[in-house]
Amino acid sequence: MSQIKKIDHLGVMVSNLDEAVKFYTEVLGFGEGDGKVFEREFYGKVNFRFLPIGDVKVSLHVAADGPWTSFGSASPGDIIEISFEVEDMDKFYDEMKAKGITLIGRDGSPLPPDKKYEVADSGMKFAWLPRNKTFGTWLEVVEPIKK
């Protein structure tokens, strides 16, 4: 049985992070969140920020150093990922392994046999399903770290 509980966030590629945050918060009424801008190296440098709306978030992404291709040559306006919250990453990993699916890490490589997920600075356990199994869509699975 699937461990998926809900959609955690949708990732959207934008051309200007500051202007997009202003639009989403001032025009659409999204919350400010914690205001933290994350910088990561995902096949090129990217900056992103989470904005909450209800119990879901949008993750606004902008290329920090030129064209960004990790999500299939994404353009501003593209939805680049769907992130699902799971009940238990260990169980989800085991379930996917039993179905012949190897989860991948942030560098796009399969997770090593002794690793079922990665941990983000945002306090989430996470991994992705490989795009060749999801019909080309980046599907991320996350579990908040319980405090």
Sequence and secondary structure as in RCSB ss.txt:
>XXXX:A:sequence
MSQIKKIDHLGVMVSNLDEAVKFYTEVLGFGEGDGKVFEREFYGKVNFRFLPIGDVKVSLHVAADGPWTSFGSAS
PGDIIEISFEVEDMDKFYDEMKAKGITLIGRDGSPLPPDKKYEVADSGMKFAWLPRNKTFGTWLEVVEPIKK
>XXXX:A:secstr
   EEEEEEEEEE S HHHHHHIIIIIS    TT   EEEESSSEEEEEEEEETTEEEEEEEESSS   TTTS  
TT EEEEEEEES HHHHHHHHHHTT   B TTSSB  TT S EE TTSEEEEEE TTTTTT  EEEEEE   
